[in-house]
Amino acid sequence: MIDTIETIPYQNARLEIEAGLATFWFDDPDKLNALNPAMVEALYAALIEVQKPRRRIRCLMITGEGRAFSAGANLSSGAAKAERTRAEPPVVQSVAGVFHPLIRRLRDLEIPVVAAVNGPCVGFGVAIALLADYVIASDTAFFLVPFATLASGTDSGITWLLPRAIGTARARALVMRAERLPADRALAWGAINEVVPSDTFRAAARAVAEDFATGPTIALGIMRRLFQAGPELALDQHLEMELRGVARTARTRDNSAAIVNFGKKERPAFTGE
């Protein structure tokens, strides 16, 4: 993909748009991309941006600048240090007003999402990775859910997402004992898709994202929703949801092109329409 890159700056974050690929960067490397509410709000704003029809975005990649994906919530931020004199603690306001709306917005995105985990991925960062359709990690990466060490309840859907990725017993150990999960073990457990040496990580992640960004976008978006809904639906409900998806894709240009091209070795030039 060769095109002009448009950059939209946010506070300690940026969104880069190049043709059909959008890349969101957490950009506070000196603090290992520890997330303050403004950075989470930046991701929320970026998710709105990539859904604008005029953008024609076909894949979103989320990654971190520097050596960390995200060190989790920034506990030194203003929200964390605010005086606890209100009826509702500041952390509750952050979770209810910032973090959880972002989780819902990311869940509902109708294009493929790639999490390029370039280094440590902690707390809320783990939830973001688990909501991606494809997780590629550097061999220096690890995953950590530190709520137990903070004597805090979990948030961001961690205790919903993690058991579905690796099983309940492993998820309980990671969450309730705050165990660190190295990238290679995360791959073996099925939590992520690929581990790449750090010196080739950026190029490999970009290649994965570009592959999604040039794929059959509508069909991939429908698959994304089916995977998300599957564990909560009875089989008959899921079959009905699949039927609606087939009816939708049957009317797309990409489906028509793929049928004409079926049996040939080359991939059709999907347009996302």
Sequence and secondary structure as in RCSB ss.txt:
>XXXX:A:sequence
MIDTIETIPYQNARLEIEAGLATFWFDDPDKLNALNPAMVEALYAALIEVQKPRRRIRCLMITGEGRAFSAGANL
SSGAAKAERTRAEPPVVQSVAGVFHPLIRRLRDLEIPVVAAVNGPCVGFGVAIALLADYVIASDTAFFLVPFATL
ASGTDSGITWLLPRAIGTARARALVMRAERLPADRALAWGAINEVVPSDTFRAAARAVAEDFATGPTIALGIMRR
LFQAGPELALDQHLEMELRGVARTARTRDNSAAIVNFGKKERPAFTGE
>XXXX:A:secstr
     EEEEETTEEEEEETTEEEEEE  GGGTT B HHHHHHHHHHHHHHT GGG   EEEEEESTT SB SB T
TSHHHHS S SSS HHHHHIIIIIHHHHHHHHT  S EEEEE S EETHHHHHHHTSSEEEEETT EEE  GGGG
T    TTHHHHHHHHH HHHHHHHHHS   EEHHHHHHTTS SEEE GGGHHHHHHHHHHHHHTS HHHHHHHHH
HHHHGGGS HHHHHHHHHHHHHHHTTSHHHHHHHHHTTSSS       
